[in-house]
Amino acid sequence: MVKPIKIKNVKDIEAINRIVSQYPFDIWIHGKSGMADAKSILGMFILKLDEPLTLVVPDDADTNKLFKELDQYMHIF
């Protein structure tokens, strides 16, 4: 499953990393500059935050709670 996500700054990276680290399935963030394991805070720092980013999770994962916790980052204005 692929969903757009907006990360504005280091504070957002830390908050997203803290949330996704609680889940047993793989969670990735993809951008034009590359892709990063969202559970790796160092990996997330390779992303360019001024480009469109997408959150990628397995299609069979139960994502309801995850998406509720990430709601403020999932709304692209």
Order of alpha helices (4+ residues) and beta strands (2+ residues): beta-alpha-beta-beta-alpha-beta-alpha-alpha
